Amino acid sequence: MKTLQSSIFWKIYAVSLVVMLALISLILFKAENTLPEIAKDKYKQITDETVLRLKAQLENILTDIEVLGTHIQNRQFFQEEDTATLTKELEDIVKLSTFIDSGTVISREGNVIGYYPEDLSSIQHYNLGNRQYFQEAVRMKEIYISDVLQAGSNRYIIAIAIPILDEFEEVVRVVNLALRIEENSVLSSIIQSIELGDGYAYIVDRYGQIISHPDKNRIGDVARSNEVVRKALAHQTGYEMVVNTEGVEMYASYTHVPVLNWVIVAQVPASYTYVYFESFQQSLLIFSMVSFLFLSIFTALYAKQIIKPLQKLSKAVEQVAKGNFHYRIAETDKTEVGQISKRFNVMTAYMEEAQNSLEEKEQLLLEQREFLRNVVNLSPNFIYAKDREGRYTFVNHSMSSFYGLSVEDFLNQTEKMVNPDIEQVKKHEDEEQEVFRSQKELFNHEEWFKNHNGDIRWMQTTKIPLINSKGSVEQVLCVANDLTERKLAEDVIRKTDKQSVAGELAAGVAHEIRNPLTSIQGFLQFIEPNHDEKHFFEIMLSELERINVIVSELLFLAKPQVEHRERKDLRKIFQRMVDLFETQANLKNIQIETHSPNQVLPVMCEENQLKQVFVNLLKNATEAMPNGGKITVQLYEDEKGSVVVKIEDEGQGIEKERISRLGEPFYSTKEKGTGLGLMVSFRIIEKHQGSIYFESEVGKGTTVYIELPKDEA
């Protein structure tokens, strides 16, 4: 009785009952939704197999008919004039063939000159020349299978017209075989052998007329209004719910027989899908009643085992709450409650130990905090933090001494107080607000800090969001690494490199110009006595043009260019270059195919410089295909937000080990190339904060990718 009076018992019982009812409800719900679907899929498999089997049987019959027709065409007896011979041949065919019920022999003029069986005696000498099946067989000179026809004897038939040809391939007569749909044992057995319970299968011709049906009274009915029949006549195959002529919902599989243009449908009642669920529901009800009885007994026994240990645990918790960390619980049993008691004793021991050492840890924490503060202050880098209002919340000694202030003078002040450059202050405020908004790090590759004395420090700054436990950014931590010494060293190296490059360019220019000049000199000496040789002059002009190109590209490299960048649509810039090259490309049997999006691809650029890059790359692509081909160009925006130009040719390709050297001065894969065009192109793209790289496979072609930053303004 004490167990039944316990609130724990009733809580456990209530929770268990709710869980059990929830599980049963869930199972019932899932069963109601899944079992009909499973049954539906099962019957789909059955009806699909049925229509496929019927289709295969019809195709076999069609094959047999074609074989029979070929046999008849090769029989010389059907060219005989003797009526008895023709009748005997027809009788043999009807008796031997399981799918032929009657036959006639029709003359070229359309008159019946032979028949079998005797029930066709009424059409002896009857003219059938106006029948479609006769006309089609004569016209095509091939075996023709008709649609469902209603014969004069009020029976439905399918006519098989077989033209008999003479040695000149002319039709001399037609053998007409008939398959009587209602009487034919083969066609009836195909449908009658289908076992679908209350379901059934039927066949429809191309006009929607029922050819075969378990209910023979339905043969000849027009079923074109049936949805699945219309879809199958439209050469579709599927499985869906329909309502039959009796108003019963059915799941039907349907398919189309291509050669005959017939339709096969197999269907079962939709109510079949709920049979499994109703059976499962009854079993689940019995299971629920047994589970309810078992749950009641189990809850009473289990509650009794845990109530007593819980009372001891409750008393111990009360003692600990009063600050008595020496209190321990005597071991009860090896159940989960007993394990909790052991854990409780361990916990109180830890709490007692923690209380004794808490002051020592607090003191150690203060010492570590002071140590970290000293480490930050000793760093030569600028380390500082700001809140959302732009006020300094932390500054190290390196930064405060650079501005000639104390750390305390910085706190709660804004950057306007120490930085004389108003534009830079505004830039820093925008960057920090962006960090607050995006909660992502921001990296400044290079910037300078200037104090009131005019001293400058070059810095590489990383701005990091400090996110609190609620997921919001309270402050921005800024770490600025001093690059001043490195900048000075880079200036010295840059000057040395310029001198070295100038020497290399001078040597390269001398080498490249000497060769064409030698050719000019030699040809001039050669044509001195033979001035009428015009092609020598063409060679000299070509070499002079080459010198002009080399000098122009060297002038671009050596002479600083005045840039005027504007926001442009990259699609329009590139299309102008394609229009320029298209005529020249057509002369070389080269097609240029361009793909670009409908939306604008804006870039901030010097238009003429980008045109020079595109001219160089398109020129290289056309020269790589001396025998013609296709250049495919794609302009798009990638997932990084960059604007990409992809130029793909079908040339000879470049070896992988040579790709890494592209862009070097005087290195080229062409016989008379200087490499300066690509070098200029690389430099232009770099000045536009972009990148250019190559992919190539020998024998297949080369692809160039140009990535430029999208202008978001």
C-alpha distance (Angstrom), angle and dihedral (degrees) to the residues before:
residue distance angle dihedral
M1 . . .
K2 3.83 . .
T3 3.77 89.1 .
L4 3.81 92.2 54.5
Q5 3.81 89.8 49.3
S6 3.80 92.4 55.0
S7 3.81 117.5 103.1
I8 3.82 88.7 -147.8
F9 3.79 90.2 61.6
W10 3.78 93.0 53.3
K11 3.80 92.5 44.1
I12 3.81 91.7 51.7
Y13 3.78 90.1 44.5
A14 3.81 92.7 48.1
V15 3.82 93.1 46.8
S16 3.80 92.2 47.2
L17 3.80 91.4 47.4
V18 3.80 92.2 49.0
V19 3.81 91.2 48.0
M20 3.80 91.5 48.5
L21 3.81 93.1 47.6
A22 3.80 90.3 45.9
L23 3.79 91.5 51.4
I24 3.81 92.0 47.2
S25 3.82 90.9 47.3
L26 3.78 90.5 48.2
I27 3.80 91.8 48.6
L28 3.81 90.1 47.2
F29 3.80 91.7 47.8
K30 3.80 93.4 47.3
A31 3.80 90.9 45.4
E32 3.80 91.5 50.8
N33 3.79 90.2 52.6
T34 3.79 101.6 35.9
L35 3.82 106.5 34.2
P36 3.83 94.2 60.0
E37 3.80 88.3 47.9
I38 3.80 90.9 49.5
A39 3.80 89.8 48.8
K40 3.79 89.8 46.1
D41 3.82 90.2 53.0
K42 3.80 90.4 46.6
Y43 3.81 93.0 52.8
K44 3.80 89.1 44.1
Q45 3.79 88.1 58.4
I46 3.82 90.5 48.6
T47 3.81 95.1 47.4
D48 3.81 92.1 42.3
E49 3.80 90.0 53.3
T50 3.81 89.3 47.5
V51 3.80 95.8 54.0
L52 3.80 91.4 43.8
R53 3.81 91.0 50.6
L54 3.82 91.0 48.6
K55 3.79 90.2 47.2
A56 3.81 91.0 51.6
Q57 3.82 91.1 49.0
L58 3.82 91.8 50.1
E59 3.80 90.5 48.4
N60 3.82 89.0 50.9
I61 3.82 90.1 51.5
L62 3.80 89.4 48.7
T63 3.81 90.1 51.2
D64 3.82 90.4 49.6
I65 3.81 90.2 49.5
E66 3.81 90.9 52.4
V67 3.81 90.7 49.1
L68 3.82 90.2 47.7
G69 3.81 91.1 48.2
T70 3.80 92.0 51.3
H71 3.80 89.2 48.8
I72 3.80 92.0 51.8
Q73 3.82 92.2 47.9
N74 3.79 89.0 54.9
R75 3.85 93.8 49.2
Q76 3.80 109.3 101.9
F77 3.83 90.8 -159.6
F78 3.79 91.3 76.6
Q79 3.79 89.5 63.7
E80 3.81 90.5 57.9
E81 3.78 120.5 107.2
D82 3.79 94.9 -144.6
T83 3.84 108.6 108.4
A84 3.80 92.9 -155.4
T85 3.82 91.4 55.3
L86 3.82 91.4 49.6
T87 3.80 91.5 47.8
K88 3.82 91.2 49.3
E89 3.84 91.4 51.1
L90 3.82 90.7 49.8
E91 3.80 91.2 48.9
D92 3.84 91.5 52.3
I93 3.82 91.4 50.5
V94 3.83 94.3 48.0
K95 3.81 93.0 47.4
L96 3.81 95.2 45.5
S97 3.83 98.3 42.2
T98 3.81 115.7 72.1
F99 3.80 93.8 -158.1
I100 3.85 99.7 46.4
D101 3.84 116.5 83.1
S102 3.82 103.0 172.1
G103 3.79 143.0 -1.4
T104 3.79 145.0 -163.2
V105 3.80 135.5 -166.7
I106 3.82 113.3 -138.3
S107 3.79 124.4 -164.8
R108 3.83 123.0 -129.1
E109 3.80 86.8 -97.8
G110 3.83 91.6 55.1
N111 3.81 99.7 -105.2
V112 3.82 120.7 139.2
I113 3.83 106.9 -117.7
G114 3.81 99.3 166.4
Y115 3.84 138.2 17.9
Y116 3.80 145.5 171.2
P117 3.06 138.7 -128.5
E118 3.77 111.3 32.2
D119 3.82 94.6 -114.4
L120 3.84 85.4 77.6
S121 3.82 93.6 61.4
S122 3.79 90.2 107.6
I123 3.83 91.2 69.9
Q124 3.84 95.6 52.9
H125 3.85 106.6 135.8
Y126 3.83 88.5 1.9
N127 3.81 113.3 145.7
L128 3.84 113.7 -121.2
G129 3.80 95.6 169.4
N130 3.81 92.3 117.7
R131 3.81 93.9 57.6
Q132 3.82 114.3 111.2
Y133 3.79 95.1 -134.5
F134 3.85 90.5 54.8
Q135 3.80 93.1 46.8
E136 3.83 93.6 46.8
A137 3.82 92.9 49.5
V138 3.84 90.7 50.2
R139 3.81 92.5 45.1
M140 3.82 98.4 46.0
K141 3.85 96.1 32.1
E142 3.80 85.5 -141.2
I143 3.80 136.7 104.0
Y144 3.82 109.4 -78.7
I145 3.84 125.2 -161.6
S146 3.81 113.9 -158.8
D147 3.79 131.1 -147.2
V148 3.80 119.8 -106.7
L149 3.81 109.4 -56.0
Q150 3.79 132.0 -169.8
A151 3.78 107.3 -131.5
G152 3.76 123.8 -147.7
S153 3.78 89.2 -101.1
N154 3.86 89.1 63.3
R155 3.78 92.5 -109.5
Y156 3.82 124.9 126.2
I157 3.80 114.7 -119.7
I158 3.80 142.1 169.9
A159 3.83 112.1 -136.9
I160 3.82 122.5 -144.8
A161 3.83 108.8 -163.3
I162 3.85 114.4 -162.3
P163 3.84 116.5 -171.9
I164 3.86 116.2 -142.7
L165 3.80 109.8 -144.5
D166 3.81 129.0 -158.0
E167 3.81 125.8 -141.9
F168 3.82 89.2 -80.5
E169 3.82 91.3 56.3
E170 3.78 91.1 -111.1
V171 3.82 123.2 138.2
V172 3.80 111.3 -108.4
R173 3.82 97.5 170.7
V174 3.81 142.1 -18.0
V175 3.80 127.5 -120.8
N176 3.81 107.5 -148.2
L177 3.85 117.1 -161.7
A178 3.80 121.1 -171.8
L179 3.82 131.7 -152.4
R180 3.82 108.0 -155.8
I181 3.78 102.1 -146.4
E182 3.82 99.2 -157.3
E183 3.82 94.4 42.5
N184 3.81 102.4 35.8
S185 3.80 109.7 111.9
V186 3.81 95.2 -157.6
L187 3.81 95.8 52.6
S188 3.82 91.5 43.1
S189 3.81 92.9 48.8
I190 3.82 91.6 52.0
I191 3.80 91.5 59.7
Q192 3.82 97.8 33.4
S193 3.84 91.7 52.6
I194 3.83 91.1 61.1
E195 3.83 109.8 104.5
L196 3.81 111.0 -161.6
G197 3.82 100.8 141.7
D198 3.80 105.7 -126.4
G199 3.80 87.9 -5.3
Y200 3.78 126.7 90.3
A201 3.82 144.0 -175.6
Y202 3.79 131.3 -128.9
I203 3.82 140.2 179.0
V204 3.84 126.6 -131.0
D205 3.81 128.1 -167.0
R206 3.81 126.2 -132.3
Y207 3.83 91.8 -84.5
G208 3.80 93.8 53.6
Q209 3.83 94.2 -103.1
I210 3.82 116.0 143.0
I211 3.82 110.4 -114.7
S212 3.79 100.7 177.0
H213 3.82 130.6 15.4
P214 3.85 135.4 156.5
D215 3.81 86.3 -120.5
K216 3.82 102.5 62.5
N217 3.81 89.8 -161.3
R218 3.82 87.4 69.5
I219 3.84 93.2 58.7
G220 3.77 109.0 112.0
D221 3.83 94.2 22.3
V222 3.81 116.1 131.5
A223 3.83 110.6 -118.3
R224 3.79 98.4 175.1
S225 3.83 91.5 116.8
N226 3.82 88.9 65.3
E227 3.85 109.0 104.0
V228 3.81 96.2 -138.4
V229 3.82 91.5 47.0
R230 3.82 90.4 54.1
K231 3.81 91.3 49.0
A232 3.80 93.1 47.4
L233 3.82 90.8 48.7
A234 3.81 85.1 54.4
H235 3.85 86.4 59.8
Q236 3.82 94.0 -103.3
T237 3.81 126.7 140.3
G238 3.80 123.3 -157.3
Y239 3.79 154.0 115.6
E240 3.80 124.6 -107.3
M241 3.82 145.6 135.6
V242 3.81 119.5 -82.2
V243 3.81 136.2 168.8
N244 3.82 114.9 -122.0
T245 3.79 126.4 -143.3
E246 3.83 90.5 -86.3
G247 3.82 92.0 56.3
V248 3.84 94.1 -107.5
E249 3.80 118.2 141.2
M250 3.81 109.9 -122.2
Y251 3.82 135.2 -177.7
A252 3.80 105.7 -133.2
S253 3.81 134.0 -169.2
Y254 3.79 115.0 -158.9
T255 3.79 138.9 -178.9
H256 3.78 141.0 174.3
V257 3.83 125.4 -117.9
P258 3.83 102.8 -143.6
V259 3.82 104.6 -157.1
L260 3.81 96.9 44.2
N261 3.82 92.9 32.3
W262 3.82 88.0 -133.9
V263 3.81 129.9 144.7
I264 3.82 127.8 -132.1
V265 3.83 119.8 -159.9
A266 3.83 127.8 -175.8
Q267 3.81 119.1 -178.6
V268 3.80 142.3 172.6
P269 3.84 130.3 -166.4
A270 3.82 114.0 -86.5
S271 3.82 88.9 -135.1
Y272 3.83 88.7 73.4
T273 3.81 89.8 74.6
Y274 3.84 92.2 66.5
V275 3.80 96.7 52.5
Y276 3.82 92.5 84.9
F277 3.81 92.1 49.4
E278 3.81 94.7 51.0
S279 3.82 90.9 50.7
F280 3.79 91.4 47.9
Q281 3.84 91.2 48.1
Q282 3.80 92.1 57.1
S283 3.82 92.4 49.1
L284 3.81 90.7 48.3
L285 3.82 91.8 53.1
I286 3.82 91.7 55.8
F287 3.80 90.7 46.1
S288 3.84 90.7 51.5
M289 3.79 93.3 54.3
V290 3.81 92.8 50.1
S291 3.82 90.9 46.1
F292 3.82 91.6 51.3
L293 3.82 92.0 55.3
F294 3.81 92.4 45.6
L295 3.82 91.0 48.1
S296 3.80 93.0 54.8
I297 3.80 93.2 52.5
F298 3.80 94.6 42.6
T299 3.84 93.8 49.4
A300 3.81 93.1 52.2
L301 3.82 92.7 51.1
Y302 3.79 95.0 43.7
A303 3.82 95.3 46.7
K304 3.79 90.6 53.2
Q305 3.83 91.1 56.6
I306 3.80 96.0 52.0
I307 3.83 103.2 37.4
K308 3.84 96.6 72.4
P309 3.85 97.0 48.6
L310 3.79 89.7 45.3
Q311 3.78 90.5 57.4
K312 3.82 89.8 55.9
L313 3.80 90.3 47.2
S314 3.81 91.1 50.8
K315 3.83 91.1 54.2
A316 3.82 91.4 49.7
V317 3.83 92.2 50.7
E318 3.78 89.2 52.4
Q319 3.84 90.4 54.7
V320 3.81 92.8 49.5
A321 3.80 90.4 48.2
K322 3.81 87.4 59.1
G323 3.83 90.0 55.0
N324 3.81 97.4 -100.6
F325 3.82 99.1 138.5
H326 3.83 91.3 166.0
Y327 3.82 92.6 69.9
R328 3.84 115.7 110.2
I329 3.83 133.5 -174.1
A330 3.80 119.1 -125.7
E331 3.83 111.3 -120.9
T332 3.82 111.4 -94.2
D333 3.82 111.9 -179.0
K334 3.80 142.1 -42.3
T335 3.82 95.9 -94.1
E336 3.78 124.8 108.6
V337 3.81 89.8 -88.8
G338 3.78 89.3 54.5
Q339 3.80 89.9 50.6
I340 3.81 88.7 51.3
S341 3.80 89.2 53.7
K342 3.80 90.7 52.9
R343 3.79 90.9 47.5
F344 3.79 89.2 48.9
N345 3.82 91.0 55.2
V346 3.81 90.1 48.7
M347 3.81 90.5 48.2
T348 3.82 93.6 52.3
A349 3.81 89.8 49.3
Y350 3.81 90.1 52.7
M351 3.80 91.1 46.3
E352 3.78 90.5 52.6
E353 3.79 91.1 49.5
A354 3.81 92.1 45.0
Q355 3.77 92.0 52.2
N356 3.80 90.6 54.4
S357 3.83 94.1 49.9
L358 3.82 100.0 37.2
E359 3.81 95.0 94.6
E360 3.82 91.3 49.2
K361 3.82 91.2 53.1
E362 3.79 92.5 47.5
Q363 3.79 89.9 53.7
L364 3.83 91.1 48.2
L365 3.81 90.2 49.9
L366 3.80 91.1 54.4
E367 3.81 90.8 50.2
Q368 3.84 91.9 49.8
R369 3.78 91.2 49.1
E370 3.79 91.0 53.0
F371 3.81 90.5 47.3
L372 3.82 92.4 52.9
R373 3.79 89.6 48.3
N374 3.79 90.6 54.7
V375 3.82 91.7 48.0
V376 3.83 91.1 53.2
N377 3.81 91.9 46.8
L378 3.80 92.3 50.6
S379 3.84 92.3 52.7
P380 3.85 112.9 106.1
N381 3.83 89.1 -144.1
F382 3.80 123.4 89.9
I383 3.82 110.3 -105.6
Y384 3.79 119.0 179.8
A385 3.81 142.7 143.2
K386 3.81 134.3 -145.4
D387 3.80 135.0 -164.8
R388 3.82 126.9 -136.2
E389 3.83 91.6 -83.0
G390 3.81 90.9 56.2
R391 3.81 94.3 -108.7
Y392 3.79 120.3 144.0
T393 3.81 112.2 -110.6
F394 3.81 95.7 172.1
V395 3.83 135.6 16.8
N396 3.81 129.2 171.9
H397 3.83 124.9 -136.0
S398 3.84 94.4 -103.9
M399 3.78 92.2 62.0
S400 3.81 96.7 40.3
S401 3.83 92.7 49.7
F402 3.85 91.4 49.6
Y403 3.80 89.5 58.1
G404 3.83 92.3 40.6
L405 3.82 94.7 -117.4
S406 3.78 136.8 114.0
V407 3.78 122.9 -110.6
E408 3.81 90.2 -110.8
D409 3.83 90.6 55.3
F410 3.82 89.9 58.9
L411 3.80 98.7 50.3
N412 3.83 115.4 103.4
Q413 3.83 90.4 3.8
T414 3.82 127.4 115.4
E415 3.81 127.2 -125.0
K416 3.82 91.7 -105.1
M417 3.81 88.0 75.5
V418 3.83 94.8 62.3
N419 3.83 107.3 21.4
P420 3.84 115.1 72.8
D421 3.84 92.8 -167.5
I422 3.83 104.7 90.7
E423 3.84 93.7 -173.2
Q424 3.80 91.7 53.9
V425 3.82 90.7 47.7
K426 3.82 89.4 54.0
K427 3.84 90.5 47.3
H428 3.82 91.6 51.8
E429 3.81 91.7 47.9
D430 3.85 90.8 52.0
E431 3.82 91.4 48.3
E432 3.79 93.2 49.7
Q433 3.80 92.6 47.6
E434 3.83 88.1 51.0
V435 3.83 89.0 54.4
F436 3.82 90.0 50.0
R437 3.80 90.0 50.0
S438 3.82 101.1 42.9
Q439 3.84 97.6 31.7
K440 3.82 87.4 -140.7
E441 3.79 132.9 120.7
L442 3.81 118.4 -96.9
F443 3.81 121.3 -151.8
N444 3.81 125.9 -159.2
H445 3.80 108.1 -163.9
E446 3.79 92.8 -160.9
E447 3.81 136.5 -1.4
W448 3.78 138.2 143.8
F449 3.81 134.4 -124.1
K450 3.83 119.5 -150.1
N451 3.80 128.0 -168.1
H452 3.81 130.0 -157.6
N453 3.83 90.8 -90.6
G454 3.81 91.5 60.2
D455 3.83 94.6 -109.3
I456 3.82 113.5 148.4
R457 3.78 129.8 -153.1
W458 3.83 120.4 -171.2
M459 3.79 110.4 -140.9
Q460 3.83 141.0 -175.8
T461 3.81 104.4 -147.1
T462 3.80 131.5 -161.5
K463 3.83 117.6 -169.4
I464 3.82 113.4 -159.0
P465 3.84 126.0 -170.0
L466 3.84 113.9 -127.4
I467 3.80 104.1 -144.7
N468 3.82 119.9 -161.2
S469 3.81 127.5 -145.8
K470 3.83 90.5 -87.2
G471 3.79 91.6 60.0
S472 3.82 97.0 -110.1
V473 3.82 127.8 119.7
E474 3.81 113.0 -113.6
Q475 3.80 99.9 170.3
V476 3.81 142.1 8.5
L477 3.82 117.6 -129.6
C478 3.81 113.5 -150.4
V479 3.82 122.7 -162.1
A480 3.83 114.3 -174.0
N481 3.82 116.4 -170.1
D482 3.82 114.1 -152.2
L483 3.84 110.5 -115.6
T484 3.81 97.1 168.8
E485 3.82 96.8 106.7
R486 3.79 91.5 43.5
K487 3.81 91.6 50.7
L488 3.79 90.5 54.4
A489 3.80 90.8 49.6
E490 3.82 91.2 47.7
D491 3.82 91.0 53.0
V492 3.81 90.2 55.2
I493 3.82 91.4 47.4
R494 3.82 92.1 45.9
K495 3.80 92.0 54.2
T496 3.80 90.5 49.2
D497 3.82 90.9 48.1
K498 3.80 91.9 51.0
Q499 3.79 90.5 54.9
S500 3.80 90.7 48.0
V501 3.81 93.1 47.8
A502 3.78 91.4 47.8
G503 3.81 89.5 54.5
E504 3.80 92.0 47.7
L505 3.81 92.0 48.4
A506 3.81 91.5 49.4
A507 3.80 91.2 51.3
G508 3.80 91.2 45.7
V509 3.79 93.3 48.6
A510 3.80 91.1 49.8
H511 3.80 90.4 50.7
E512 3.79 95.6 45.4
I513 3.82 96.1 45.4
R514 3.82 94.9 43.9
N515 3.82 93.6 63.9
P516 3.85 97.9 54.9
L517 3.83 90.4 41.7
T518 3.80 89.9 53.8
S519 3.82 89.4 53.3
I520 3.80 91.3 49.9
Q521 3.80 92.0 48.9
G522 3.81 93.1 48.4
F523 3.80 94.7 48.6
L524 3.78 92.3 46.2
Q525 3.80 89.7 54.9
F526 3.78 90.1 46.7
I527 3.80 97.2 50.7
E528 3.80 95.0 43.8
P529 3.83 90.8 97.1
N530 3.86 92.7 28.2
H531 3.78 104.9 46.5
D532 3.81 92.4 155.4
E533 3.88 92.7 74.5
K534 3.83 99.7 104.4
H535 3.82 97.9 -179.8
F536 3.82 90.3 65.6
F537 3.77 88.4 60.8
E538 3.84 89.3 51.8
I539 3.81 90.3 54.4
M540 3.81 90.9 50.4
L541 3.84 91.8 49.5
S542 3.82 90.5 49.8
E543 3.80 91.6 51.8
L544 3.82 91.1 47.2
E545 3.83 89.5 51.7
R546 3.80 89.2 51.9
I547 3.83 90.1 53.5
N548 3.81 89.1 50.6
V549 3.85 92.1 52.8
I550 3.83 92.2 48.7
V551 3.81 92.5 49.2
S552 3.84 92.0 47.3
E553 3.80 92.0 52.9
L554 3.82 91.4 46.2
L555 3.81 89.9 51.5
F556 3.83 89.4 54.5
L557 3.80 90.5 52.1
A558 3.79 95.4 45.3
K559 3.80 103.2 36.9
P560 3.84 119.6 68.6
Q561 3.81 110.4 -118.6
V562 3.80 123.3 -135.6
E563 3.78 105.6 -129.9
H564 3.78 127.7 -157.6
R565 3.80 108.2 -178.3
E566 3.78 122.4 -162.1
R567 3.79 136.7 176.5
K568 3.83 105.8 -95.5
D569 3.81 138.3 172.8
L570 3.83 104.4 -114.5
R571 3.82 90.7 -153.2
K572 3.82 92.2 63.5
I573 3.82 93.8 45.6
F574 3.80 92.6 52.1
Q575 3.82 94.4 42.2
R576 3.83 89.7 57.8
M577 3.80 89.3 55.3
V578 3.83 91.2 47.8
D579 3.82 90.0 51.1
L580 3.81 88.6 50.4
F581 3.81 93.6 51.1
E582 3.82 98.9 38.5
T583 3.81 97.0 85.0
Q584 3.80 93.1 46.9
A585 3.81 90.3 45.9
N586 3.83 92.5 51.1
L587 3.79 90.0 53.8
K588 3.81 87.9 56.7
N589 3.86 92.3 46.0
I590 3.82 90.8 -109.5
Q591 3.80 122.9 141.6
I592 3.81 121.5 -152.7
E593 3.81 112.5 -152.6
T594 3.84 116.4 -169.9
H595 3.83 127.4 -165.7
S596 3.81 119.3 -174.7
P597 3.83 134.9 156.8
N598 3.79 124.2 -105.4
Q599 3.80 93.0 -118.6
V600 3.80 125.0 80.3
L601 3.84 118.2 -92.3
P602 3.85 100.8 -151.5
V603 3.82 121.6 -163.4
M604 3.81 132.1 169.5
C605 3.81 102.8 -126.3
E606 3.78 152.4 137.5
E607 3.82 97.5 -104.4
N608 3.82 97.9 -154.3
Q609 3.80 92.2 51.8
L610 3.82 92.2 52.1
K611 3.81 89.2 47.7
Q612 3.82 88.2 54.8
V613 3.83 89.8 52.9
F614 3.82 92.2 49.4
V615 3.82 92.0 46.2
N616 3.83 90.7 52.3
L617 3.80 93.3 48.6
L618 3.84 96.0 44.1
K619 3.82 89.7 46.4
N620 3.83 90.3 51.7
A621 3.83 90.5 48.5
T622 3.82 94.0 51.3
E623 3.82 92.3 45.5
A624 3.82 89.5 51.4
M625 3.84 89.8 62.1
P626 3.83 108.0 54.1
N627 3.82 90.4 161.2
G628 3.82 95.0 50.0
G629 3.79 131.2 -104.8
K630 3.80 140.5 148.8
I631 3.81 133.0 -59.5
T632 3.81 112.3 -156.5
V633 3.82 117.4 -160.2
Q634 3.81 124.4 -170.4
L635 3.82 125.6 -175.1
Y636 3.81 117.0 -170.4
E637 3.81 146.3 136.3
D638 3.81 114.4 -105.3
E639 3.80 129.3 -146.5
K640 3.84 91.1 -91.2
G641 3.79 91.4 60.3
S642 3.81 94.0 -108.7
V643 3.81 124.5 135.2
V644 3.81 109.7 -120.3
V645 3.82 130.9 -161.2
K646 3.81 113.9 -165.1
I647 3.84 118.3 -169.3
E648 3.81 116.1 -173.8
D649 3.81 125.4 -177.4
E650 3.81 134.2 -177.4
G651 3.80 96.4 -132.8
Q652 3.79 131.1 128.8
G653 3.82 93.8 -76.7
I654 3.82 131.0 -136.4
E655 3.81 128.8 -92.1
K656 3.82 113.3 -108.0
E657 3.81 93.2 -121.8
R658 3.84 89.9 57.5
I659 3.82 96.7 49.4
S660 3.82 92.6 73.9
R661 3.82 90.6 60.0
L662 3.81 96.0 53.2
G663 3.81 109.8 119.4
E664 3.80 95.2 34.4
P665 3.83 114.6 126.8
F666 3.81 114.0 -97.1
Y667 3.80 93.1 4.7
S668 3.80 114.0 120.2
T669 3.82 138.4 155.7
K670 3.83 90.0 -143.9
E671 3.79 122.5 89.0
K672 3.81 94.5 -122.1
G673 3.80 99.2 23.2
T674 3.81 124.9 124.2
G675 3.79 99.5 -160.9
L676 3.82 89.3 -130.7
G677 3.82 93.3 111.6
L678 3.81 92.4 61.6
M679 3.80 91.4 40.7
V680 3.83 89.3 55.5
S681 3.83 90.2 45.9
F682 3.82 92.2 51.7
R683 3.80 90.9 50.1
I684 3.83 93.6 48.8
I685 3.81 93.1 50.5
E686 3.83 91.4 46.8
K687 3.81 89.7 52.3
H688 3.80 87.7 54.3
Q689 3.85 90.2 54.2
G690 3.78 89.2 -111.6
S691 3.78 137.1 119.9
I692 3.81 136.7 -130.2
Y693 3.78 127.1 -161.7
F694 3.80 139.6 165.0
E695 3.81 137.4 -132.9
S696 3.80 119.4 -171.4
E697 3.78 142.5 166.5
V698 3.79 121.5 -165.3
G699 3.79 111.2 -112.5
K700 3.82 94.6 14.4
G701 3.80 107.5 61.6
T702 3.80 145.4 -104.9
T703 3.82 132.1 -78.4
V704 3.83 122.8 -157.6
Y705 3.82 121.6 -161.5
I706 3.82 121.0 -161.7
E707 3.81 116.8 -172.8
L708 3.82 119.7 -167.6
P709 3.82 128.2 176.9
K710 3.80 113.0 -103.0
D711 3.80 114.8 -120.8
E712 3.82 105.7 -125.4
A713 3.82 94.9 -175.8
